């Protein structure tokens, strides 16, 4: 008994040091709804085996070799903490606390690795292992019972009420081990009956895994009698997004724009206060979810050029956002952005090609920073690469021991983020064309190569400066304190999980979204060519599709709706207006966020404003797109 108490004390120490107790407190907040009562309450606890070993070697050994015993220890401690701190009043017994220990890693030893080619035949102790393989089949996601409450049918038994009989799914158990009809009461031996309204469901999926060497057999080159056996794994509770984001998704289900609006509004609060730069925050999130590691098309990338006089704060915001990217590289102004050459140092006498920041950021984001730091030749090089989406390297033959010169090209699959400060060019005057913005040191041709241009204007004058000052001071004096009671609280990890999940979604265009994108492109090309002499290239179609798909993903949908296309059109039209001036489609400078998002009424007003802009876009298409009357119904 003393050993168990000692281990529980070590669990308390580890949870306190690792922040587990704080996370437990935060996780309990989601169960405050008095109308929401369940049999069991699930808590995921991240456990670093190395850190546990430093606290208590015996506890660390228990985590790695007796995971069920370790789970029971953490369950007891968490239940005691919940009751002592009165975190969840609806939890009455320890069995209601369902603890899942998620190990951050395993020791790099063969004992903790399961090789599919040498599957163990003996029955050893249960321990966590890691395994790698090729998925050759999978089932759809179905439900299973995480936990259930049973009541005694004997009305005189104290177990006919309360939470005395709780069944929780155990690793390796079948569904019948959790729910069936032949359980007996431990008090009076009468039959137990499930209280179905308290059943807790989870997601499960089966995947069939085989060793990667099986590909050698499948390609037909290996003639051998060797055969590979696949292994079926049960994946339970596939992770998607945090519970807080799931709650927000339910709360905003009635609005196709509400979820993404609040996600953007509450993003980056560590850097800037809520309400400032919402359009930019949305653009950053869209770029993050649209940029993929396997991108083979440029429409899967989304470049951003930010016009601002407050480069310090926005540089911090972009840097913060960069941490959420699949692969984020911040380019130093003195370094090589694309590729460089050097002589091979191993005596081969040939050229050694070094990857620059852009190639290192393949599948992710290359943050260029402030373009005013670059000379004209470097800006010209950026423009050329963004137009061609390839990095070209010229290798002079005489210098590197070859008979002839060589030209090598590498595809560029990353998105670029850049800043420009218009105040850096004091000699330049304001543009006379309606709606255009001063680009500072950036030539218009370079700005055109960026898919999306966003101007962060000083909307509130001194109020914006005051809000940012108060925000910075509060963050310094009271870090972690909620900045705005009207904001939903999401952690950086929540956003990281949201971006990763949204990036993995496969989406397709609905007919309505496709017609709006095509119609806007045709109308915009016609009106701008006639009135402004501006050539709207085919790249605009790719940008519109990219923006619409990204907004669909960020909204956690799999079909691009017409409402997603509305956001794409508004962002694109604002971007083109900043570069070339306003067109017949007159929209406000901050069309995507026409009002503050302080409460539910503000969200409703925003939806009404976007609905009106939606109709304006349709009228614009009907008036200027050739043949639009065949697919746009005039209302």
N, C-alpha and C positions, 0 to 999 in steps of 0.2 A: 504493500500500500504506500509506503514511503517513497518507493521508486516512482510510482505513478504520480504522486504529488510533485515530486521533483521534476518530472518530465513536463507536467502541466505548468509549473512555474517557468520552465524554460520556454514553453510555448508563449506564455504571456510576455516574457522578455523579448522574444523574437518578433512577435506581432507589434510590440511597442516600438522597437527599433526600426522595423521595416515599413512602418506606416500602415500595417494591416488593421490595427484597431481603429484608426481614423477612417480607413476605407469601409470597415464594417459599419461604422456609424453612418457613413454616407449611404451605404447600400440599404440600410434599414429605413431610410426616409421614403423609399419607394413603396413601402408597405404600410404607410400611415393611413391610407384610405380605409375608413371604417366599414365601407360596403364591400371591400375586397378581403375575404377571409378564405384561407386555404389550409389544407392539412399540413403541408410542409412548406418551408421557405428556404429557397436555394441561395447559397452564398459561395462565390468562387474566391479562393484565396491563393494568391501568387506566392510560391515558396521557392526561394533560392537555396538549394542544398548546401552550397559553400558557406553561405551566411549562417545557416542553421548549425553547421559543424562548428563554427566559431563560437556560437552561443553554448551549445551542448553537443558533444560528440555522440553521446548515446541517442539523443533525439534525432540527430542527423542520420545515424545508422538505421533508426526506426523508419524514417521517411523513405530511405532508399531500399530497405529490405522488408519492411512490414508496413506497407502503405495503408492497409485497413486499420491497423492499430494506431498509426499516426493520425489518420482521419478521425478516429474516435477521440483522440486527445484534443485535437483542434476543435472538434464539435463540442466537447465538454466545456472548454475554455470560452468559446464563442457564446454558448448558451448562458454561461455565468455572467459574461459581460453584458449580454442583452438584458438579462433580468436585473442585474445590479444597476445599470444605467437607465432602465425603463425605456429601452429603445423601441421595442415592439410589444405592445400590451397583448396582442393576440397570440403570442407564443407562450404556451403554458408548460410544455414538457420538452425535455432535451431531444426527443425523437422528432420533433417538428423542425429542428435545425438540420438542414441537409447541406453538409459541407463538401465542396469539391476542391481538392488540392491540385493546383496546376503548377507543375515544376517548371522553372525557367530553363533548366538544362539538366543534363545527366553527365556523370563523370566520363571522360574520354577513354573508357576501358572496354575491352571486348565483352565483359560480363553484362554490360548495359546496352549492348547492341545485338539485335536479332537478325542474323543473316538468313535470308530466305533460301540460300543454297545449302545450308547446314542446319536445318530446323531441328531443335532439341527434341529428343525422343524420351527423355526421362522427365519425371514429374518433380520439379524442384520447387523452391520457395517462390511465392508470388513476389515479383519485383517489377518496377517500371523499366521498360526497355524502349529503345528507339529503333525504327526500322525504315528502310527506304525501298522503294520499288516502283513499278510501272502499273498504273491503274488501267485495267483492261475492261472493267465493267462496273456499273454502279446502279443502285436503285434510286427511285425518286425519294424525296424526303417525306417520311411518314411520322405519325405520332406514337409515343409510348408513354406509359405511366411512370412518372417520376416518384409520386407518392400518393398514398390513399389513406383515408380514415375509416376505421371499422368500429361499429358499435355492437354491444351485446344485446341479443334479442330478449334477454331476461330483464324485465322492467325493475325487478328488485335488486339487480346487481349494480354496484356503483359505476361499472364500466358501460352502462347503457347511455351515458352522456360523457362529455369531456373528450380528452385526447389521450386515452390510455393505450389504445391500440393503433399504432401508426406503422404502415408498411412503406418502406423506402427502397427504391431500386438499388441493388448492389452490383458492382462490376462482375460480369460473367453470368449474371442471373437471367432467366427467361422472364417473359411477361407474366406467366402463371405464378412465379415466385412472389410477385408483388400483389396481384389481384386474382383471387379465385373464391369459391364458395364454401370451402371446407375448413376454414380457420375456426379455432375454438377459443373461447375466453379463458384467460389464464387465471381468472378469479373463481368462476363458477363452472367452467367447462361447457358452457352453453355455446350455441352457434353464433358466429359473428356475421354481421351483415354490413356491407359497405355503404357509407353515406356518400352517394355518387356526386353530390353537389360540391364536395370538398376535394374531388380528385384533381391532381396536378399533372398536366401533360407536358411532354417535351418533344423535341425533334430527334429523329434517328435516321441514319442512312447507312446502307451496306455498300462497301466498295471491295472489289476483287483486285488483289495486289499480286504481282508476279515480279520475279527478279529481272533487272534490266538486261541481263545477259540473254534473256529469251529473245531479244531482238536479233541476236546472231542467228537463231534458228529460223525466225520469221523471214529474214532477208534471203534465205535459200542458199547461202554460200557454205554454211557449215553442214557437212554430211556426218552426222553422229547419231548414235542411238540414245544420246542423253535427252531426257525429257524434263520439263520444268513444271512444278506443281504450284498452282496459285493458292493464295491464302485469302480468306474472307474476313474483313474487319468490320466491326460495328462502331460507327461514329455516332455518338450521342450528343445532343444539343450542339449542332453546328453553329459556330459563332458568327453573328452577323453584325449588328450594331448594338450599342449600349442600351440599357433599359430606358434611360432618360430620352434618348432619341426615338425609341419605339413609342414612348408615351406622347412625345411631341407629334409623331406621325399620326397617332390616333386623334389627338386634339385638333389637328389641322386637316383632317380627312375631307372636310367639306370644301376646302379651297385648293385648287391645283397649284397655287403660288405660295401658300402660307408656310409650308415646311421649309423650303429653300430660303425664304425671306428671314425667318427667325434664325436659321442656321448661320446665315451671313451676318445678321445683326449681332449675334452673340459670339462671333468669331474674333479671335485676336484681342480679347479684352485685357490681356496682359500688357498690350502695347498701346492701344488707343481705346478711348471710352466708347460705349455703345452709341450708335447714331451717327458717328463720323465714318466716312469712307465706306458706306454700305455697298455701293456699286462696285468699288474696287475689291472689297472682301468677297463679294459674289464672284467677280471675275477670277480672282485667285483660286477659289474653290472649284470653279468650272475648269480652269486650266489643270488643276491637280487631278480631278477625276477623269479628265479626258485624255491625259497623257499616259500612254501605256508602254510597257516594256516590249511588247511584241508588235508595236505599231509599224506597219509597212506603208501606210498612206499618210500624207501630210494632214489630212482632215482629222487624224487622230491626235494631232498636236494643236496647242492653242497658245500663241505668243501674245505677250502683253507689253504695251508701252504705256507708262504712267506719266502724265504731265502734272507737275506739282512744283510749288515753291518751297514746300516743307519736306525736303529730301531726307532729313535726319529721321523723322518719325516714320515716314513711309519706307525708308530703307530697313528700319527695324521690323516693320510689319511684313515686308517681303522676306526678310531673313527668318522671321518666326514661321511664316508659311512654308518656307523651304524645308523645314524639318519634317513636314508631313509628306513630302514627296517620296515616291518609290526610290529615286536616286537624285539627290539634290547636290549641285556643285555651285559654289559661289566663286565666280571668276575674279582673280586678282588683276587689277588694271595693268600691272607690270608683267603678267604671265602670258603664256601663249593660249589663245582661245581655240584654235582649230587644230593645227598640227605643225610640228617643227622637225628639222633634220639635224642629225649629227653623224660623225663617222663612227662606225662600229668599233668598239674598244677591244674586241676579242680577236683581231687580226684577220677578219673576213674581208676587209677592205671595201665594204659596201655601206650603203646608207642605213642608218637606224631612224625609223620614223616614230616620233613621240606623239602620243595623243594629247591634244589640248583639252581645255575644260569642257567644250561642247561635245567632243567624242566620249569623254569620261562620263558625261551626263546622259548617255544613251538610255532611252526609256524613262527619263525623268526630266528635271528642270535645270537649266543653266541660267543662273542669275548673273546678268551682265553688270548690273549696277547703274550708276549715273553715266550717261553717254557723254556728258561734258568733259569727262576725264580722258576721252580718247581723241587721238588726232584724226585728221581727215582720211588718211590712207586706211586706218583701222576701221573707220565708219564705212568706208567704201567696201572693205572686205566683208564686214558684217552684212551689208546690203546684198552683196553678190551671193553669199552663202545662203541667206534667207530666201532669196529668189530661186536658187537652184536646188536647195536642200541637199547639197553635196559639198564635201570638203575635198578640194583638189590640191595635190602635192606635186610640185615639179622637181624632178631629181636630175640635176646636170650630170651627164655621163662622165665627162672628163674629171670632174671633182671626185667622183666616187667609183672610179675604176671600171666604168662601163663604156662600151663602144658608142652607144647612142643615148640620147636623153630619154627620160621616161616621164609620163604623166599618169599619176594614180588618183583615183577618186574613191571616196568613202561616203556611204549614205549617212545623212544626218537625221537621227530620230530622237529629238528632244525638243522641249519647248523653251523659249527664251523670255525672260523677264528683264525689263530695263526701265530706267527712270530718266526723265529729261526735265531740266529746270529752265523755263522760259525767261527768267530774270537774268540768266547768264549772258544774254545778248542785249545789253542796254541800248545799243545803237539802232536796234530794229524797232519799228513802229507797229502799233496794233493793226491787224488785218482789217480791211474794209469790207470783206465778204462776210455776210451774215452767218454767224455761228462758228466761224473758223477760230482755231486757237493757235496762239504763238507756240512754236515747237522748240524754241531756244536754239541750241547748236545742231539740232537734228534736221537734215534736209527732208523735204516732203517725200522724196523718192524712198528714203529709208523708212520713214513712218508708214508708208504704204505697204512695206513688206511685213510689218507686224500685223497680225490678224486683228487684234483688238487694241484700240487706243482709248484710254480712260483718263479724263481730266478730273483731278481732285481739287476743285476750286474751294476757296475760303468762303463757304456758304453762309456762315454766321458771323463773319468778321471777328471782332474781339471776343465774341462768345465762344467761338471754336478754340481760340488760343487759351481762353480761361478754362474751358472744359478739359483741354489736353494738359494744362498745368496742374489743375486739381487732381486729375487722374494720375499723373506721374508722381506727385507728392504723396497721394494716398497709397499708391503701390509701394513707395519707398518706406512709408511709416507703418503701414498695416498690410503687408503682403498677404494675399490669399483671402482678404475680406471681400465679400460680395460688393460689387461696384454699383449695381443697380438692382433694386428689389424686383423690378418688372422683368428682368432678364432671366431666362432659363440658365441654369448653371451646368456647363459642360466642361470637362477637363480636356487637356491636350490629348490624352490617350483616347478619349471618346471621339475626338475629331480624327485622330489617326485611324481608328477602326472604321469610322464612317467613310473616310476617303478611300481606304483600302477596299471596303466592301462595294462602294459605289463604282470604283474603277473596274471591278471584276464583272459588273453587270453587262449582259449582252442585250442591246436594245435594237428596235426596228422602227422605222418611220411609219406613222399612220397615214392614210390617204389625205386626211385634212391637213396634217403638218407638211406633207410633201407639196400639196397644192399651194399652201401659203408661202412656203420658201421659194418655189418656182415662180409664183406670181409676183412676189416682192422683188425678186431678182430681175425679172423681165421689166417690171414697171420702173424700178430704180435705174436700170441701165438705159432705158429709153429717155426718161425725163432728165437725167443728169448729162447724158450725151448731147441732148438737144439744147439745154439751157446753160450748161456749164462747160461743155466740151471735155468732161471727165469720162475716161474709159473705165467702165466697171468690168473687171476681168472675171474669168471663170473661177478664180480663186475665191471670189465672194460666195459662190454656191457652197464651196467646201467649208468656208468659215461659218455660214449659216447652219449647215448640217452639223458641224462640230459643236456649235453653241447649243443648238436644240438638243442634241444627244447628251451633252454634258449636263444641261439643266434637268433632263429626264432622269439621268443617273443620280444626280444630287438629290432629286425628289424621291429616289428609291423606287422608280417605276421601270418597266421593261418595254413599254411602248411610248414612242415620242408623240405626245398629244399636240393639238393645235395651240394649246396654251404654252407649251414649251417653245414652239416656233415663234409665238408672240415675243417672248423674252429674247430670243435670238435676233429677231428683227429690230427690236428696240435698241439692243446693245450695238448691233451692226450699224444702224442708222445714226446713232449718236457718234460712233467711231468715224464714219465717213463724213459726217457734218463737221467734226472737229478738224478734219484735214481739208475738206473741199467746200464747206459751207452748206447751208440748209437747202432742202429741196421742197417739192410740193407736199411731201409728208411732213407736216410741222408737228414736232413732238418736243416736250420740255427737255432741258439739258439733263435732268436726272429722271428720265422717264420710268426706269425700273423701280426707283424708290421715290415716288412723288410726294410722300409724306413720312413723318416720323413713325416709328413702330413702338409706341409707348404702352399700348394696351390692345385689347381685342377690337375695340372700335377703330383704332388706327389701321389694323389689318383689314378690317371690313372696308374702310375708305380706300385703302390701296387696291383691294380687289375691284372695287367699283371703278376706280381710275384706270386700271389695266383693262377692264372690260370695255371702257370707252375707247381706249387706245386700240384695242383689238378691232373694234368696228371701224375706226379711222384707217387702220391698215387695210382692211377689206375694201373700203371705199377707194383708197389709193390704188389698190390692185385693179379694181373694177374700172377705174377711170383711165389708167395708163398702161396696163399690161395688155398686149395684143391677145385677143381671144379669151380674156378673163371671164367674159359673161357665160362661157360654156361650162365653167366649173366653180364660179363664185355666184352665189344666189344673192341678189340685191334685196336687202331687208328694209 
